[in-house]
Amino acid sequence: MSLQDFERVKLVTLQRRIASAMRRFEEEFAAATTGDTPLTREICAHILQGKSKRFRPTLLLLSAKSRNGLDPRAITAAACVELVHTATLVHDDFIDAALTRRGQASINEAWGGSAALIMGDYLYSKALEILCRNGLDDAVRLLSSTTLLMSEAEMLQLELKYDLGISEEQYLRIIHQKTASLIEASCRIGASLNPRVQDHAEAFGSFGRKLGLVFQITDDIFDYLGDARRLGKPTGQDWEEGRITLPLIAALKTAGFSSREAQALRAAARNGQERSRSWPEVKTFVTDHGGVEYAFTKARQYGEEAKAALAPVASGTQKDLLAVAVEYVINRLN
């Protein structure tokens, strides 16, 4: 088995340990991803064809599983977390005018921007309605505050679009609120439904928050090192769309913000035509000035902090599987 195959299979291995719960999750998510109008049903069917890795539901279910089994409400919560995640992707594609998602046409490309905007709102609302109907008040509270954080992060990211002066602290705030907060909520919700660890839900949330930072940092690294065919989206997209991420932030700091190279990149970032042509130079700049290596080091640091957050509260198989989840994210190649 090749290294790439090995890295891909690790998440599948985690999911096999909760195979029954994952099957029930898939059934409940499919049942939730539908609607009362023909267009809603058509778009929902399209969404179900572009299946995600189910990373957030996997973490929720791993956090919720105890020796005595699994609270059925965890399945419902996992489906709702995936609905919220899907809604964020639909809105992201609308904002970015993305053409594809997971190897197929994005909602906005296939049905137009209005349908994408409404569909994202529909999925958010569906998740909250299902949680309320099932009396999952804590999950409603967590996901409501999380969606607020994600919206604020989108606005901050819009303010800092094409701004090469963004600091590492600003970047970390954006990725915490936009990505890590939902992974944090997934772990907290799962732990709150597990009688053995429900008193330690905050520690599970800390684990999820740190793991979420790892997830987004590695995702940003893929833009510099990834294969567009495997990612399901073009590389260089962050640069093209004005998202200045950690590899470039670190390289600019190393090279010096006033250096000739940095000045050339600032000029290119402000010019649409020049920006598209300059991607090879950006990649070379980041590589030459250690941006990717720095980002990998930070990802590993947050990964170790994630595992340390669980050390006092998790044990046995659960602790081992969640540690494997950290290594999966750090080492994933797609």
Buried (B, 14 or more C-beta within 10 A) or exposed (E): EEEEEEBBEBBEEBBEBBEEBBEBBBEBBEEBBEBEEEEBEEBBEBBBEBEBBBBBBBBBBBBBBBEEEBBEBBBBBBBBBBBBBBBBBBBBBBBBEBEBBBEEBBBBBBBEBEBBBBBBEBBBEBBBBBBEEBEBEBBBEBBEEBBEBBBBBBEBBEEBEBBBEBEEEBBBBBBBBBBBBBBBBBBBBBBBBBEBBBEBBEBBBBBBBBBBBBBBBBBBBBBBBBEBEEBBBBBBBBBBBBBBBBBBBBBBBBBEEEBEBBEBBBEBBEEEEEBEEBBEEBBEBBBEBBBBBBBBEBBBBBBBBBBEBBEEBBEEEBBEBBBBBBBBBBBBBE
